[in-house]
Amino acid sequence: MQNISAIFKKEFKAYFLSPIAYVYITVYLVVTNFLFFQGFFLINQADMRGYFGLLPWVFLFFIPAVTMRSWAEEKKLKTMELLLTWPVRDVEVVVGKFLASFAFLAIIIVLSVTIPVTIAILGNPDFGPIIGSYLGSLLMGGAYIAIGLWVSSLTENQIVAFILGVVVTFVLFIIGNPFVTMAIKQPLLVSLFSYLGLGNHFESIGRGVMDSRDIVYYLSVIGFFLFLNVRSIESRKWE
């Protein structure tokens, strides 16, 4: 646990040692607030369904941009070999990096609290679904981060890591969409694709329904891609 904490502190501080973190935060808040309030005043309903409906698509580009440097930069600067010679296990390094990215995302999501505060001033929202949706956003964001970290471990080019991160996440997001499942004739494959789709599990959460199956799904995705990340690092050690 001490090694994970050390890696976490190192990676988390790295976000704020450059202006990139502040650019990310500013862009995220400006874009999400603009898109949400543009439709909010047209619909004239005191809820955040529109905001949480945007998040899967915003995360699709935002999170790969956050994670693309995590391993790719280590490879490019030749510091990855040094990092892996430390008396820490590969899984501890991977978990430390994941927690740092997750904490950074959590801070950004918390900073969006101005939206429910504004809605509360203008109307009388039901905060139960809003709180549930925020928790669901963290779970979905964690899954996106795990995917992005694994992709970043496959290349030393940050741009390639970003593009591959967007592509892999988009495929997992769209695979359960009715547009895809309607083209499949096998009922078993339809059920499988619907379950695997990242977006499907967030739809119920976006309505404020916290289903244990959705929680288990996102935790499983996080665990699976962190496992792939560890295996990717281990294979590089053998090389």
N, C-alpha and C positions, 0 to 999 in steps of 0.2 A: 504493500500500500504506500510505503514511503517513496518508492521509486516512481510509482504512478503520479504521486503528488508533485514530485520534482519535475517530471516531464510536463505535467499539466501547467505548472507555474511558468516554465520556460516557454511553452507554446502560447499560452494565454498572453504573457507579456509581449511576445513578438508581434501580436496583432496591433498593439497600441504604441509600439516603438516607431512606427511609420504612419504617415497620414492616410494610408490605405483604409484602415479600420474606420476612420472618421468619414471618409468618402463613402464607404459601404453603408454606414449607418444613415448618413444624410440622404443618399440616393434611395435607399429602401423606404425611409419614412416619407419622403416627398412623393415618390411614385405611388405607394399604397394609399396615402391620405388623399392624393389627387384623384386616383381612380375610384376610391370608395365614395368620397363626398360628391363626386360628379353625378353618381347615380342615386346617392342617398336623398338628395333634395328633390329628385324627380319622383322617387317611389314614395317618399314622405312616410316612412315607417321607422319606428325607434327600435331597430335591431341591427345586428352586425353580420347578417347572413351574406350580404354582398361582399363584405371584407374577407370573410373566411372562404368564400367562393373563389376569390382572387388568389389566395395564398398558394395553392398547389402550382399555379402557373408562375407566380413571382418566384417561389422557391426553385422552380425548374432552372432558372438562370442565375438567381442570386447565390444559392448554396454552392453550386460548382465553382463560382467565382471565389468563394471563401475558401474552399478546400483545395483548389487547384495547385496552390503553392506548397501545401503541407509536406508531401513527399517529393514532388518534382523539384522543388528548390533545393532540398537536401541533396538530391542526386546531382543537380547542376553545379552546386557549390562544392561538391565532393565532401560534404560533411556527414553524409549518411553512413559511410564506413566508420567514421569516428564515433558517431552516435551508437552504432551497433557493437562497438568494442567496449562500451561501458558495461559495468556489472549489473545489467538489467536484462530481463527477458523480453523477447520480441513482443509478446502479448501486452506487457506493461507499457512499452513505447506506444503501441497502437491504441490502447485504451486511454493513455494520457493525452495523445493527440486528439482522439475523439471527444473526450471531456472538455478540452480547451475550445474546440470548435463549437461544441454544444453550448457551453457557457456563453460564448460570444453571441450565438444565435438567441439564447434566452434573454440576454441583455437587450438586444434589438427588439424582440417581441414585447418585453416589458415596457420599453420606451414608447410603444404604440398605445399605451394606456390613455393617452390624450383623446383617443377616439371614443372609447366608452364613456369617458368623463364628459365629452362634448355632447354625446347622445343623451346622457342623463340630464344634462342642463336643458336640452331641447325637448325631451320627452320623458317617457316612463318605461324604460326597457326592462326586460326580464333578464336579470344577471345570471341566472342558473345556466342557460344555454351558452351565454357568453364565456363564463368561466370554463365550462366543459370544452368549448371550442378552443380556448387558449391552451388547455392541457393537450387536446388533440393535435394542435399545431406543433407543439413541442415534440410529440411522438412522431409525427410525419416529418418534421424537420430533422429529427435524429436519424430516421431512415435515409433521408436524402444525404445527410452528412456521411453516414457509413458508406454509401455508394460512392460519393465523391472522393473519400479518402482512399478507397480501394483503387479507383481509377487513377488517382494521382500517383499511386505506388507503381504503376505500370510504365510510366514515362518520366523523362526529365524535362520535358517541354511543358510549361504551364498552359500555353494556349491549346495544345493537344489535349491536356488533362481537362481543360474547361469544356472543349467541344465534345470529347468522349463522355464526360460527366453528364452533359445535357442530353446526349443521345441515349445513353443507358437509362437514365432516369425517365426520359420521355417514353421509351419503349415500355418500361415497367408501369408507367402511369397510364398509358393509352391502351395497354393490352386488355384491360377489363372493360373498356368503353363499349357501349352497345354498337357503335359503328364497326368495331372489330368483331365482337361476338356474333353479330347477326350474319356475318359471312361464313361462320363455322357451322357445319352440319351436325357434328357430334355433340350430343348433350353433355357428355362427360367433360369434353374439352371446353365447352362453354362455361360450365361450373368452375373448372380449374382456372381458366383465364379470368373469370369474374373475381375469383378469390385472390388471385395474384396481383390484380390491378391496384396500384397505390392509391389511385383516385377514388375507387369505390369505397374503400374503408374510411375515407375522410368525409364522404357525403353524409353518413349518419352522424358522425361526430360534429360536422358543420351545423347539423340541426339541433345539437346539444344533447344527443343520445350517446352516452359512453357505454358501448357494448364491450364486454370482456373479450370477445372474439377479435375485435379491431385492435385492442391493446396487445393481445397475444401476437397478432399478425405483425404489428410494427416492431415489437420487441424481437420477433423472430428474424425479420429483415435486417435489423440492426446487428444482431448476433451473427447472422450468416455472412454479411459483408465484412464485418470485423474479422471473422475467421478467414475469409479470403484474403484480407489485408495481411494478416499474420503469415499465411502461407506464401504470399507474394514476397514478403520480406525474407522469409526463410529460404526461398529458392534463390534469392539474390546472394545470400551468404554462401550458398554452395557454389555459385558462379565465381 
